[in-house]
Amino acid sequence: MIGLATLSLFLLAVLALFLSPGPNMAFVLSHGVAHGPRGGFAAAIGISAADLVHTLFAATGVTALVAAWPPSFDVLRYAGALYLVWLAVQALRSGGGLRVGAEAQPAGFGRIVRMALLNNLVNPKALLFFMVFLPQFVDPSRGSVALQLVQLGVVLSVAALAFNTLLGACSGQVGRWLQRRPGAEKFQRTLLALVMIGLAIRLLMLDRPAAAMAALPAQGH
């Protein structure tokens, strides 16, 4: 089991990471502005779900296997960049589909959850982040390392859900305010597309040898 002192330190480190600008923050903010608070909440759910998957990968050794095979990093990076570009194109072609009121439809909510989940899973830097970050708070003398990794990952996922939900709600209010302004719909679609393209470029420019060292301070949530 994780000790109270270690857990407290872990939560402080997680909060610092959440407050650092990163791809997850950009994803939540852009979808909150474009789709309202429900869109931000949907993005938060998808990101937290991906965090749980990454935790399982780290605890079972899957992440280490992926990191040990260099071409896998590039495969994930290019796949992720193509997916983000596709999202940007869809945002520009969606026409009136980004109206805040459209999020009342369950399919729209679920689609954003899936987009956030997949966007995080195909990010090789997220894999490296969990491989580098979580083990720093594991104490082998306190029992199963895998179990401690799972516990830490669950705590991180719940904290991420709370933080990103609040972030999405705030950005969603901005989106609702913009919705009442002439030309806001086009602005929202353009902003969302630019964010997705920016994240794609960031992923393509990621340096594989330095990625593991950069994963901890640069990941962000």
N, C-alpha and C positions, 0 to 999 in steps of 0.2 A: 504493500500500500504506500501511497505517496504521503510523506510527512507534511505536517501543517506548515512548517517553515518553508519547505521546498515549494509547496503549492502556492504560498503567498508570493514568493519570489517569482514563480512562474506566471502568476496573474499580472504582476507588475510589468514583467517583460512583454507579455501578450498585449497589455494595454498600450505600451510604448509602440509596439509594432502596428497596432490598429490605428494609432494617431499619425503614423508615417504614411504619406501618400504612396499608393501602389496600385496595381492593376485591379484588385478587388474593389478598392475604394472608388476608382474611376468607373467601374462597371455598375456599382450600386448607384452612384450619383447620377450617371447618365440615364439609367433606366428609371430612376425616381423622377427626374425632370421630364422624361419623355412619356412616362406612363402613370405618373402619380404615385401616392404612397403604396398602393397595392403592387405596383411594379417594383418599387424598391424593396418591399417585403419579399416578393417572389425571388428577386436576385439574392437577397440575404439567405433564403432557404436553400437555394441551389449551391451557394458558396459553402454553407455549413455542411451540406450533404457531401460535397466534394472533399471537405476537410476530413470527414469521417472515413471516406474511401482512402485518402492518402494516409491516414493513420493506420488503417488495416494493412496497406501496402508496406509501410515502414515496420510495423510490428511483425509481419510475416516474412520480411526479407525481400519482398518483391522490388522495393525501391532500390535496394543495394544491387540486385541483379541487373536492373535497368541501367543504373549508373555505371556498372562495370562493363557494359557494352556501349562504347562511344557512339556508334551509328544510331542507337535508339534515341539519343538526345536530339539529333538532327531530324529524325522522323517525327518526333513529337512536336518539335519546334515548327517545322514546315506545315504539318497538319493543323496545328493551332493557328498559325498565321493565315492559312487559306480559309479556315473557318471564320476567323474574325473579319476578313475581307468580305466573305459571303454575308455575314451579318450586316456589314456596312451597306452593301448593295441592297439587301432586303429592306433596310431602314429607309434608304432613299426612294425605293420603289413602292413603299407601303402606302403612299398617298395619305388618305385620312385615317389610316390604321393606327396612328399614334395618339388619337384623342384619349384624354384621360378617362372619359366615360367608357371607352372600349374595354377597359380592364375589368368591367363588371362581368365580362364573360369568362367562365372558368378556363376555357381553352387558352385564352391570352395569358392568364396567370401561370398555367402549367407550362406554356411555351417558354416563358422567361425563366422559370425554374430550371428547365432542361438546358437552356442556353447557358445559364450561369454555371450549372454543373459541368457541362461539357467543356466550356471555356477554361475552367479551372483544371479539369482532368488532363487536358492536352497541353498544359503548360509545364514543360520540363523543370522550370525553376521552382514550381510549387512542390514537385517531387523531391528536389534537392533540399528545399527548405525544411521539409519534415524530417529528412534524413539527418540534417545538420542541427536543427533546433531542438527537437524533442529529446534526443539522447542526453543533452546537457543537464537535464533535470532528473535523470534516472540514477538511482542508487542500487547497484546489484545486491548490496547487503540486505535490502528490504524486500527481497523476493523476486518473482519472475520479472525479467526485463520487459518481455512482450506485454505483460499485463499492465505494467507501469506506463508503457508507451500508449496503450489503449486508453488508460485513465486520463493521461495528459491530453490526448487527442480529443477525447469527449469534452473535457473542460474547455479546451480551445474552441471547439465547434460551437458549444453553447454560448460562450462569451462572444464569438464572432456573430452568431445569430442575433444576440441582443444589441450589439454595437451597430451592425449593419442595418437592422430594422429601424433603429433610431435615425441613422444616417439617411436611409431611404425615405422615412417619414418627413424629415426636414427638406430633402430635395424634392419630394413629392409636392409639398406645399408651394415650393417655387414653381414647379411645373403647373400647378393649378392656377397660380397667379399669371403665368405666361399665357395660359390657355385663354384668358380673357382679353389678351392683347392681339391686335391685328398682326397677322403674319407669324404668330407664335408657333403654329403647327409646322411650318417649314423650318423654322429655327430649331425646333426640337428634333426633327428628323435629321437635319444637318449636323447638329451637335452630337447626336448619337452615332452617326456614321463616322464623324471625325474621331471620336473617342475610339471606336472599334479599329479604324485604320491606324491610329496612333499606337494602340496596343499591339497590332500586327507588326508594325515596323520595329517596335521595341523587342518583340520576340525574335524577329529575324536578325537583329543586331546583337543578340545575346552571344557572348563569347563562351564557348563550351569549356575550355580549360579553366576559366576564371569563375564560371557559374557557381561551383560549389562553395567557393570562398565568399562570393557576393550574395549568396542566397539569404543568409540571416539578416543583414541590415537592409536589403533592398526589396524583400518580398512584399511587405505591407499587407494590410487587410482593409 
